[in-house]
């Protein structure tokens, strides 16, 4: 039996058995059977992965088309929005979220992220609307909360239809800060991706 003409998998089975390649019919049947079982296991494994991917895709479709996302209430898919990452009420950083816009009023198109920040910290905000005809579609306003929960307006950034980035470093005192999106373009519909990252820390 020629070594060069053998299937590589069959050849490995011969080598695993510690045998030379010989023209023995019984030995060949045994090797072929082992190769067949190994290939079946490989196909079953690949099939299981494919089914898992299909199941995840189906779940994403069901969640995305459920009544929750068809409502007019502000909807946020976030890595920590429902479970704040800070005992003081602040969300975890970094924050990644999908904002799904479908409301018809400004109240329905307002999304607020609250973080507990320290002096000297810098916040990087990335906003990426998936669609949009151009121009400004929203305003991002930063508020500082006092001890009574009252808000003081610190800064406002325009949000354009394309990918935009903003940097907030005006943190003169530790506390809770609200980063509030108001999507003023009532014609805009769709998903807006948001990333809020903690930048460099400068000792003051």
C-alpha positions as CSV (number, residue, x, y, z in Angstrom):
1,X,0.0,0.0,0.0
2,X,1.5,3.3,-1.0
3,X,2.0,5.9,1.7
4,X,1.5,8.8,-0.6
5,X,-2.0,7.8,-1.8
6,X,-3.5,7.5,1.7
7,X,-6.0,10.0,3.1
8,X,-4.1,12.2,5.7
9,X,-6.6,11.3,8.4
10,X,-6.3,7.6,7.7
11,X,-2.5,7.9,7.7
12,X,-2.7,9.6,11.2
13,X,-4.8,6.7,12.5
14,X,-2.1,4.2,11.4
15,X,0.5,6.3,13.1
16,X,-1.6,6.6,16.3
17,X,-1.8,2.8,16.4
18,X,2.0,2.6,16.2
19,X,1.8,0.4,13.1
20,X,3.4,0.5,9.8
21,X,1.2,0.9,6.7
22,X,0.6,-2.6,5.4
23,X,-1.9,-4.3,3.1
24,X,-3.9,-6.0,5.9
25,X,-7.6,-6.0,5.2
26,X,-8.7,-6.4,8.8
27,X,-6.4,-3.6,9.9
28,X,-7.6,-1.4,7.1
29,X,-11.2,-2.0,8.1
30,X,-10.4,-1.0,11.7
31,X,-8.7,2.2,10.6
32,X,-11.5,3.2,8.2
33,X,-14.0,2.7,11.0
34,X,-12.1,5.0,13.4
35,X,-11.7,7.6,10.7
36,X,-15.5,7.4,9.9
37,X,-16.4,7.9,13.6
38,X,-14.0,10.8,14.0
39,X,-15.5,12.6,10.9
40,X,-19.0,12.0,12.2
41,X,-18.0,13.7,15.5
42,X,-16.5,16.6,13.6
43,X,-19.7,17.1,11.6
44,X,-21.9,16.9,14.7
45,X,-19.7,19.5,16.4
46,X,-19.9,21.8,13.4
47,X,-23.6,21.3,13.2
48,X,-24.0,22.2,16.9
49,X,-22.1,25.5,16.4
50,X,-24.3,26.3,13.4
51,X,-27.5,25.7,15.4
52,X,-26.2,27.8,18.2
53,X,-25.5,30.7,15.8
54,X,-29.0,30.3,14.3
55,X,-30.6,30.3,17.8
56,X,-28.8,33.5,18.8
57,X,-29.8,35.2,15.6
58,X,-33.5,34.1,16.1
59,X,-33.4,35.4,19.7
60,X,-32.0,38.8,18.6
61,X,-34.7,39.1,16.0
62,X,-37.5,38.2,18.6
63,X,-36.1,40.7,21.1
64,X,-35.6,43.4,18.5
65,X,-39.2,43.1,17.1
66,X,-41.0,42.6,20.5
67,X,-43.6,45.0,21.8
68,X,-41.0,46.5,24.2
69,X,-39.0,48.0,21.2
70,X,-42.1,49.0,19.3
71,X,-43.4,51.2,22.2
72,X,-42.9,55.0,22.3
73,X,-41.1,55.0,25.6
74,X,-37.4,55.6,25.6
75,X,-35.6,52.3,25.3
76,X,-32.0,51.7,26.2
77,X,-30.0,48.5,25.6
78,X,-27.0,49.0,27.8
79,X,-24.3,47.1,29.6
80,X,-25.4,48.5,33.0
81,X,-28.4,50.8,32.6
82,X,-30.8,48.5,34.5
83,X,-28.2,47.6,37.2
84,X,-26.1,50.7,38.2
85,X,-22.5,49.9,38.8
86,X,-22.0,52.4,41.6
87,X,-23.6,52.4,45.1
88,X,-24.3,56.2,44.8
89,X,-26.5,55.6,41.8
90,X,-23.9,56.1,39.0
91,X,-23.7,53.7,36.0
92,X,-20.7,51.7,35.2
93,X,-17.9,53.1,33.1
94,X,-17.2,52.4,30.3
95,X,-20.9,52.6,29.2
96,X,-22.1,51.1,25.8
97,X,-25.7,51.5,24.8
98,X,-28.1,51.4,21.9
99,X,-30.8,54.0,22.0
100,X,-33.9,53.1,20.0
101,X,-35.8,56.2,18.9
102,X,-39.5,55.9,17.9
103,X,-41.3,58.5,20.1
104,X,-43.0,61.6,18.8
105,X,-42.3,64.0,21.7
106,X,-39.1,65.4,23.2
107,X,-40.0,63.6,26.5
108,X,-40.1,60.3,24.6
109,X,-36.8,61.1,23.0
110,X,-34.8,61.9,26.1
111,X,-32.2,59.5,27.5
112,X,-30.2,60.2,30.6
113,X,-27.0,58.5,31.8
114,X,-25.8,59.3,35.4
115,X,-22.2,58.8,36.6
116,X,-20.4,59.3,39.9
117,X,-17.3,61.2,38.9
118,X,-14.2,62.5,40.7
119,X,-12.2,65.7,40.3
120,X,-9.8,65.7,37.4
121,X,-11.5,62.9,35.5
122,X,-12.2,63.3,31.8
123,X,-15.2,61.7,30.0
124,X,-15.1,60.8,26.3
125,X,-18.5,60.5,24.6
126,X,-19.0,58.9,21.2
127,X,-22.4,59.1,19.5
128,X,-23.1,57.2,16.3
129,X,-26.6,57.5,14.7
130,X,-27.2,54.6,12.3
131,X,-29.2,56.7,9.9
132,X,-29.9,60.4,9.3
133,X,-30.1,62.9,6.5
134,X,-27.5,65.3,8.0
135,X,-27.4,68.2,10.3
136,X,-27.8,68.2,14.1
137,X,-30.3,65.7,15.4
138,X,-29.8,66.1,19.2
139,X,-28.3,67.9,22.1
140,X,-26.2,66.3,24.8
141,X,-26.3,68.4,28.0
142,X,-24.2,67.7,31.1
143,X,-25.8,68.5,34.5
144,X,-24.2,68.4,38.0
145,X,-26.4,67.3,40.8
146,X,-26.2,69.0,44.2
147,X,-26.8,67.5,47.6
148,X,-30.6,67.9,47.2
149,X,-30.7,66.3,43.8
150,X,-31.1,69.6,42.0
151,X,-29.4,69.9,38.6
152,X,-27.0,72.6,37.5
153,X,-26.4,72.9,33.7
154,X,-22.7,72.6,33.0
155,X,-22.2,72.2,29.2
156,X,-24.1,71.4,26.0
157,X,-22.9,69.7,22.9
158,X,-24.6,69.4,19.5
159,X,-25.0,65.9,18.1
160,X,-24.8,65.6,14.3
161,X,-26.2,62.8,12.1
162,X,-22.8,61.2,11.6
163,X,-20.3,59.8,14.1
164,X,-19.3,62.5,16.6
165,X,-17.2,62.7,19.7
166,X,-17.2,65.0,22.6
167,X,-14.9,65.4,25.6
168,X,-16.1,66.6,29.0
169,X,-13.4,67.5,31.5
170,X,-15.0,70.3,33.5
171,X,-15.3,68.3,36.7
172,X,-14.4,70.7,39.5
173,X,-16.0,68.7,42.2
174,X,-16.9,65.0,42.8
175,X,-20.5,64.0,42.6
176,X,-23.2,62.7,40.3
177,X,-23.3,64.0,36.8
178,X,-26.2,63.5,34.3
179,X,-25.4,63.2,30.6
180,X,-28.7,63.8,28.9
181,X,-29.5,63.3,25.3
182,X,-32.5,65.1,23.8
183,X,-33.2,64.1,20.2
184,X,-34.7,67.3,18.9
185,X,-35.1,66.1,15.3
186,X,-38.5,64.5,15.6
187,X,-38.2,63.0,12.1
188,X,-35.2,60.8,13.1
189,X,-36.0,57.2,13.7
190,X,-33.7,54.3,14.3
191,X,-30.9,53.2,16.6
192,X,-28.2,55.4,18.0
193,X,-25.0,53.8,19.4
194,X,-23.4,55.5,22.4
195,X,-20.1,54.9,24.0
196,X,-19.1,56.8,27.2
197,X,-15.5,56.2,28.3
198,X,-13.4,57.3,31.3
199,X,-10.4,59.2,29.9
200,X,-7.2,60.3,31.6
201,X,-7.1,61.3,35.3
202,X,-5.3,64.5,36.1
203,X,-4.4,65.3,39.7
204,X,-5.4,68.9,40.6
